[in-house]
Amino acid sequence: MATLDSLMAEDRDHHVHGQTNLRQHQQQGPAVMVTEGHGVYIKTDDGRELIDGFSGLGCTSLGYHNDRLAEAAKRQMDTLPFAPTFYGRSHPKVAELAARLVRMAAVPMDRVMFQCSGSEANDAMIKFLWYRNIARGQPQRRKLISRWKGYYGNTVAAVSLSGQPHMHANFGLPMDDFLKLSTPNYFHFHIAGETEEEFSARMAQEFEDLVVETGPDNIAAFFAEPMQSGGGAILPPRGYWQAMQRVIRKYDIHFHVDEVVCGFGRTGYWWGAEAFNLQPDSTSCAKALTAAFFPMSALMFKEDFYQDMMRNSDEAGVLGHGFTYSGHPVGAAIALEALDIYRDIDLIGHVRRVSERFLSGCQALMEHPLVGDARGIGLFCGIELVKDKKTREKYDPALKVGQRVQDAAHAGGLYLRSIPPDRISFMPPLIIEENEIDDALAILRKALDIVYNELD
Ligand SMILES: Cc1ncc(COP(=O)(O)O)c(C=O)c1O
């Protein structure tokens, strides 16, 4: 039987990893191999157990073991392991899940289309916006607005929407038609003396200026995460969403809200849209939809949108879009069970209760000389590391301060993710208990001490 050491070598020699430095992987092999998980803990190749401070990739809402989800998967595999959703064909679980999702949407939605990942859901939405605009006799309405630091996925269109330059570089991307606004990171980008509300008004003015310059009739949609995730857990500042939504309403812009990370409890609300009082015209979700036990995403929109799409489908004969595994029965069965579990354990109530401990603990880290800012909501917090708290000066990126804190936390028993240059995105599984939060925070504080002492 293969040993872990030999598998580490196989991985180094044969497996290509995304979002990974390829040369480093070629030289060093996997940074870590995760072998098992239970509760909020993962076990790594060296036999240690670590608290997962990043929920896998913001997705393992119920942690790493769940009998009900495993049984739901097994039941469905025994009954119907696959059925397509092309050509008007369906199966009971996907029909039940579609109805369930529209009933629980943050604002009334009518139609759901399933995909396999967050990227695919956002990519499909871009296509559907263009498709719909052609049906409405507005083929010029193709411009998509999003924000720097936004993360919408990696397919060609979704990555063009993403505001992550390293995901565009050397791919010849983004495509044309994709426009960007500033990220609303108040701590980092406010002008001296500017209040959060003033900063928010400035962000909204930037948005309005771009809309006017582009021409509102050329804009297909504004895409946004309620709270930016892949960009480093950036809590929108006070007044931000009110000001941005005033521009959306004034120019009648389609507002797509990406709930891939915020959806299903991360913020202490079912949806990020509820947490920040957003009025989306359409929305995408994934990750905690199946508690990460199965790759599945969903795209929701309203009836008038569907009616427009129908006109094009009449003309072409079909909606010319879909994936083999869209609406997979095993994924749908797991998603339905996950939603039942969320209800049965009162997940939202739990997140609200434990988030007090979590957020106050994160706030307390602000006393640490390395921490310039710590803001969050629910079980979702962004921590910014700085050289000088007053001037917000950053460390030289070559020092890799975020990476070092991540590594020191790892050594201490907390699995974390640093986002270059120096942000920590802290988002444990939603089932985490207060004592585990205390343990995670203590490890993080110690990691900060270690790195600070080294830098000193
Ligand atoms: C907000 C958001 N949208 C979309 C995506 C893309 O999802 P996926 O990786 O499932 O394609 C991600 C991934 O992390 C995300 O954070």
The ligand as a Tripos MOL2 file, in Angstrom:
@<TRIPOS>MOLECULE
LIG
   16    16     1     0     0
SMALL
NO_CHARGES

@<TRIPOS>ATOM
      1 C1        -17.5790   34.9030   -3.5050 C.3       1 LIG1
      2 C2        -17.1570   33.7840   -4.4080 C.ar      1 LIG1
      3 N1        -17.7790   33.6230   -5.5810 N.ar      1 LIG1
      4 C3        -17.4420   32.6360   -6.4210 C.ar      1 LIG1
      5 C4        -16.4300   31.7580   -6.1010 C.ar      1 LIG1
      6 C5        -16.0650   30.6670   -7.0520 C.3       1 LIG1
      7 O1        -16.5440   29.4600   -6.5820 O.3       1 LIG1
      8 P1        -15.8730   28.0740   -7.0550 P.3       1 LIG1
      9 O2        -14.4970   28.0260   -6.5050 O.co2     1 LIG1
     10 O3        -16.8070   27.0400   -6.4870 O.co2     1 LIG1
     11 O4        -15.9090   28.0710   -8.5320 O.co2     1 LIG1
     12 C6        -15.7700   31.8760   -4.8830 C.ar      1 LIG1
     13 C7        -14.7020   30.9320   -4.5120 C.2       1 LIG1
     14 O5        -14.1110   30.9820   -3.4780 O.2       1 LIG1
     15 C8        -16.1230   32.9370   -4.0210 C.ar      1 LIG1
     16 O6        -15.4890   33.1230   -2.8630 O.3       1 LIG1
@<TRIPOS>BOND
     1     1     2 1
     2     2     3 ar
     3     2    15 ar
     4     3     4 ar
     5     4     5 ar
     6     5     6 1
     7     5    12 ar
     8     6     7 1
     9     7     8 1
    10     8     9 2
    11     8    10 1
    12     8    11 1
    13    12    13 1
    14    12    15 ar
    15    13    14 2
    16    15    16 1
@<TRIPOS>SUBSTRUCTURE
     1 LIG1         1 GROUP 0 **** ****
